[in-house]
Amino acid sequence: MSGASDWEAEAQNWIRWARAPDHDSYWYYRDAFFDEIVPPSGRLTLDIGCGEGRVTRDLRDRGHRVVGIDTSQTLLQHAREADPTGMYARGDAMSLPFDDRSFDVAVAYNTLMDVDGMPDAVAEAARVLEPGGSLCVSVTHPLADAGTFTGHQPDDPFVVVGSYLGRRRFEGTFERSGLTITFRGWCYPLSDYARALEEAGFVIQRIREPAASEKAMAKFGESERRWRRIPLFLQMLARKG
């Protein structure tokens, strides 16, 4: 991942952040992902970068038989405690500890932008998927990564600072409702994600840019309407040839 030590250092902050009810964007965008991108449960699903396990648990609740993998021992410990019957393993997305064709579905929910070698992680996902298997991806939208709103009003301009193109390092500390966390990772343009998928033998079948929901605006206020003008997330379904 983008430094296994980074996530281990932020593990307790992430557990508090991720498990606070309705706290972050996951609770407002996950339904679009599960409804539009993730196929019905099959033989075995891999959750790449499972963290403390909330995506794994949501997949399980939707009928998937899931293996979660992460680099952080602390996060895996908490994932197992929250899901004692679940299957979890420690490992790196760029070198998955599984045999070829072990899974028919792989999910990477907001994790590909965290790995130091995104194309390597995509290639590894292809290796462990059976032919016809599905890779389901959510990432911070490349456009949202490239710029910022000038204010918090719904109609405030969105300004791209620097360049949209090229791989760029990201680091930011966020505070909300008394919780604080630092995220570190990488920004990629859409073409880099597409190229990584193409080179790994995937065919992109769906691309979605979900807008902020009414639930999100009810929680975060009218300023959330900004995210109906600029997409916050990019979600993709790709199938292995």
C-alpha positions in Angstrom: 0.0 0.0 0.0 1.1 3.6 0.0 3.5 2.7 2.7 2.3 -0.1 5.0 3.7 1.9 7.8 1.4 4.9 6.9 -1.7 2.9 7.4 -0.4 1.1 10.5 0.4 4.6 12.0 -3.1 5.8 11.2 -4.9 2.6 12.1 -6.6 3.8 15.3 -7.6 7.1 13.7 -9.0 5.2 10.7 -11.0 2.8 12.9 -12.6 5.7 14.7 -13.2 7.5 11.4 -14.6 4.5 9.5 -16.8 3.2 12.3 -18.4 6.5 13.4 -22.0 6.1 12.1 -22.7 8.1 8.9 -19.4 10.0 9.4 -17.7 9.9 6.1 -18.6 9.6 2.4 -18.6 5.8 2.4 -22.1 5.7 3.9 -23.5 8.0 1.1 -21.8 6.4 -1.9 -21.6 2.7 -1.1 -25.1 2.0 -2.3 -24.3 3.4 -5.8 -21.2 1.1 -5.8 -23.0 -2.0 -4.7 -26.0 -1.5 -6.9 -24.3 -0.3 -10.1 -20.8 -1.9 -10.0 -20.6 -5.1 -7.9 -22.0 -8.2 -9.6 -24.1 -10.8 -7.7 -22.2 -13.1 -5.4 -20.3 -15.9 -7.0 -17.7 -18.4 -5.9 -15.3 -16.2 -3.9 -14.7 -12.4 -3.6 -11.5 -10.6 -2.7 -11.6 -7.3 -0.9 -8.3 -5.6 -1.7 -7.2 -3.2 1.1 -10.0 -4.2 3.4 -8.8 -2.1 6.3 -10.9 -2.5 9.4 -13.4 -4.5 7.3 -16.5 -2.4 6.6 -16.5 -3.2 2.8 -15.9 -6.9 3.6 -18.8 -6.9 6.0 -21.1 -5.2 3.6 -20.2 -7.6 0.8 -20.8 -10.5 3.2 -24.2 -9.0 4.1 -25.0 -9.0 0.4 -24.3 -12.7 0.1 -20.7 -12.7 -0.9 -18.1 -15.2 0.4 -15.2 -12.8 1.0 -11.5 -12.8 1.7 -10.2 -9.5 3.0 -6.5 -8.6 2.6 -4.6 -5.6 4.0 -1.0 -4.7 5.0 -1.9 -3.4 8.5 -1.9 -5.9 11.3 -3.8 -3.6 13.5 -6.6 -3.1 11.0 -6.8 -6.8 10.3 -7.1 -7.5 14.0 -10.0 -5.2 14.3 -11.6 -6.6 11.1 -11.4 -10.1 12.6 -12.9 -8.9 15.9 -15.8 -7.3 14.1 -16.3 -10.4 11.9 -15.1 -13.5 13.7 -16.2 -15.9 11.1 -14.7 -13.9 8.2 -11.6 -14.8 6.2 -8.7 -12.3 6.4 -5.1 -12.3 5.3 -2.1 -10.0 5.5 -0.5 -9.1 2.3 0.3 -6.4 -0.3 -2.0 -5.5 -3.2 1.1 -5.5 -5.5 2.0 -9.1 -4.6 -1.2 -10.9 -3.6 -0.6 -14.2 -1.6 -3.1 -16.2 -3.6 -2.9 -18.6 -6.5 -3.8 -17.7 -10.0 -7.6 -17.8 -10.7 -8.6 -18.0 -7.1 -11.5 -15.5 -7.2 -14.3 -14.6 -9.5 -14.8 -11.1 -8.1 -12.3 -8.6 -6.7 -13.2 -5.3 -5.1 -10.9 -2.3 -4.6 -12.9 0.3 -2.8 -10.9 3.5 -2.5 -7.6 1.6 -2.3 -6.0 1.7 -5.8 -5.0 5.4 -5.2 -3.2 4.3 -2.0 -0.8 1.7 -3.5 2.6 2.9 -4.6 2.3 0.9 -7.8 -1.3 1.1 -9.0 -0.7 -0.7 -12.3 1.1 -3.6 -10.5 -2.0 -3.9 -8.2 -4.3 -4.0 -11.2 -2.1 -6.7 -12.8 -2.2 -8.7 -9.6 -6.0 -8.5 -9.4 -6.1 -9.9 -13.0 -3.8 -12.7 -12.0 -5.9 -13.9 -9.1 -9.2 -13.6 -11.0 -10.6 -16.4 -13.2 -11.3 -15.6 -16.9 -14.5 -13.6 -17.0 -14.0 -12.4 -13.4 -14.9 -8.9 -12.3 -12.8 -6.2 -10.9 -14.9 -3.5 -9.1 -13.1 -0.2 -8.5 -13.9 3.0 -6.6 -11.4 5.8 -6.5 -11.4 9.5 -5.7 -12.4 11.1 -9.0 -9.3 12.3 -10.9 -11.0 15.7 -11.4 -11.8 16.1 -7.7 -8.1 15.2 -7.0 -6.9 17.8 -9.5 -8.7 20.9 -8.1 -10.7 22.4 -5.3 -13.7 24.6 -4.7 -13.0 28.2 -3.8 -15.6 28.1 -1.0 -18.4 26.0 0.5 -21.4 27.5 -1.3 -23.2 25.3 -3.8 -22.2 27.6 -6.8 -18.6 28.4 -5.8 -16.1 27.9 -8.6 -14.1 24.7 -8.9 -10.5 25.5 -9.8 -7.8 23.1 -11.1 -4.5 23.9 -9.5 -1.4 22.7 -11.3 -2.1 19.8 -13.7 -4.8 17.2 -14.1 -2.4 14.9 -16.0 0.4 12.8 -14.6 0.9 10.8 -11.4 1.1 13.1 -8.3 1.6 12.5 -4.6 -1.2 13.3 -2.3 -1.2 14.0 1.5 -3.9 15.7 3.5 -5.1 15.8 7.1 -8.8 16.0 7.6 -10.9 16.9 10.7 -14.6 16.3 11.1 -16.8 16.1 14.3 -13.7 15.9 16.5 -12.0 13.1 14.5 -8.8 13.6 12.6 -6.9 11.5 10.1 -4.1 11.9 7.5 -4.5 10.3 4.1 -1.5 9.6 1.9 -1.6 8.3 -1.6 -1.4 9.1 -5.3 -3.5 11.1 -7.8 -3.9 9.6 -11.3 -5.8 10.9 -14.4 -8.5 8.6 -15.8 -6.2 7.6 -18.7 -3.8 6.0 -16.2 -6.5 3.9 -14.6 -7.8 2.9 -18.1 -4.3 2.0 -19.3 -3.6 -0.1 -16.3 -6.8 -2.0 -16.8 -6.2 -2.5 -20.5 -2.6 -3.7 -20.0 -3.8 -6.2 -17.4 -6.3 -7.7 -19.9 -9.4 -6.1 -18.5 -12.3 -4.7 -20.6 -14.1 -1.8 -18.9 -17.8 -2.5 -18.9 -19.2 0.3 -16.7 -18.0 3.8 -15.6 -20.1 5.7 -13.1 -19.7 9.1 -11.5 -22.3 9.1 -8.7 -23.6 12.5 -7.6 -24.2 13.5 -4.0 -27.4 12.0 -2.7 -30.2 13.6 -0.8 -29.1 11.8 2.3 -25.6 13.3 2.0 -27.0 16.8 1.7 -29.3 16.2 4.6 -26.3 15.2 6.7 -23.7 17.8 5.5 -25.9 20.7 4.5 -26.5 22.6 1.3 -22.8 22.9 0.6 -22.8 19.2 -0.3 -24.7 20.3 -3.5 -21.3 21.2 -4.9 -20.8 17.5 -5.4 -23.7 17.4 -7.8 -21.6 19.6 -10.2 -18.3 17.9 -9.8 -18.1 14.1 -9.1 -16.3 13.1 -5.9 -15.8 9.4 -6.9 -15.2 7.4 -10.0 -16.5 3.8 -10.0 -15.7 1.2 -12.6 -16.5 -2.4 -13.5 -14.0 -4.3 -15.6 -14.0 -7.9 -16.7 -11.0 -10.1 -17.2 -10.7 -11.3 -20.8 
